[in-house]
């Protein structure tokens, strides 16, 4: 079973990034290593150590991307399952407007797969506590989310696709 849920756009971004890393970036790092080796004694060569660290980071990131790209399923947010009315309930790629009951503040989030999460831009992972609490719920529902600072209560004002 696929571990990662990706939109078609995110899939393309990851594929493009992997291609860049395996072609252009890998050659750049190899050149850095070659240049650093030319500075002589490797035991006291900080440039060589840095180039090795950069190479290790590159290969680790390539490994992460290859894992994602070998264990994903594409979720097209434009597809609404048959028989469902748009905006009925919160699901992947829904946009949800909430009322923070403590501060009487409206907040809007989009529920996305874990590889697309960016809370600073309002994209919350379905695996995050808020995402989990919202999935399957409808406008008018009250939810409680366990946050690091303690439980937070929200009311779902609106659900959109």
N, C-alpha and C positions, 0 to 999 in steps of 0.2 A: 504494500500500500504506500502511496506517495506521502512523504512527510511534509512537503512544502506546497502551499497553495499560492499560485502566481497569476497575476493578470497577464494578458498577452503582451502588454507594454513592458511590464517588469521582466518577463521572460526574455524579450528582445534585448533589454538593457544588460541583463546578466550574460547573455550569449555574446554580445558585443564586447563587454568588459573582459570576458575570458579570452576572446580572440586577441584583443589588444595586449593583455598580459602575456599570452603565450608567444606573441610575435614581437611586437615593438619593445615592450617593457623588459622582456627576458633578454633581448639583445643588449639593451642599455645596461642592465645589471651585469651581464657577462663582460661588457666592455669596462665597467667600473672595476670589476675584480681583476681583469687583465692589467689595467693601468696601475692599480694598487700593488700588484705583485712586482711590477717593475721598479718599485721604490726600494727594493732590497729586503733585508732581514724581516721575515714575516712575524717573528716572535715579538717584535717591538713596533709593528706597523699598524698604527691606529686606522689608517685609511683602509687597509685590508680587512681589519676586524669589522669596520662599519659596512664595507661592501658585502661581507659574508652575512651580516645581520640583515641587510637589505635583501639579499638573495633568499635567506630563510623566510623572511616575511612574505616575499613574493610567492614562494612555493607554498607556504601555508595558505595564503589567500586563494591561489589557484586551486588547491585541494578543497577549500570550502566551496568555491564556485562549482567545481566538478561534482561535489556531493549534492549540492542543490539541484544541479542540472541533470542528475541521474535519478533523482527522487522527487519529482514534482508532478503536479496536475495543474492544468490551466483552467482557471475559473473565469469565465467571461461574464462580467457584471451586467452585460446587456441581455443575457439570457435569463428570462424569468420563467420558472417552471410552469408547465401547463396547469391551469386551474388556480393559480395564485394571482391575487390582485396586487398591483404594485403598491408598495408602501404599507402592506398589511402588518408586517412584523420585521424585526431586525434580523438581518442575515448578512453574509459577506457582501461587501461593497454597498451596504446601506449607509445613508447619511442620516445621523440621528441628532436631533436638537434636544438638549437636556436642560432641566432647571436644577441647579445646585441649591438644595433647600436651605443649607446653612447660610449661604451668602446671597441668596435670591438672585443668582446670576445665571444667564443663559449661556450654554456652551454647545458648540456643534462639532461633531466628530464623524469621521468616516471609518467604518470597520473594514480592515484589510487583512491580508495574510501576513504572517510574521516577517517575511522578507521585504514587505513594503511599509512597515510601520515607521512613522515619524511623528511622534506626539507633538513636537513643536509646530508642525504644520497641520495638526488635527487628524492625523491618520493613526488610528489605534489598532493594534494587533488583536485578532480574534482570540489569541492566547493570553492576552493581558487580563488582569482582574476586571477592568472596566469592560473590555470586549466580551469576556465570558459572561458577565452579568447581564449584558445587553442582548446577546444572541437569543432569538426566539421570543423576545418581549415585544409589546405593542405600545403605541401612543396611549398615554394615560396611566401606564404602569409605573409603580414606584419600585426602585431598586436600591439595594444597599451594597456598597463596594468597600472591601477591606483595603484601605490605602495605608502606606507606611506611617502616616500621621494619625491613623485611626479610621474608623468607619465613616464613610461619606454617603449621604442619602441624596438620590436624584429622582426626579420625575421625568419620564419620557414625554416630551411635548409633541414631537413630530418625527416620523420615519419616512424617508424618501429613498428611492432607488436612483 
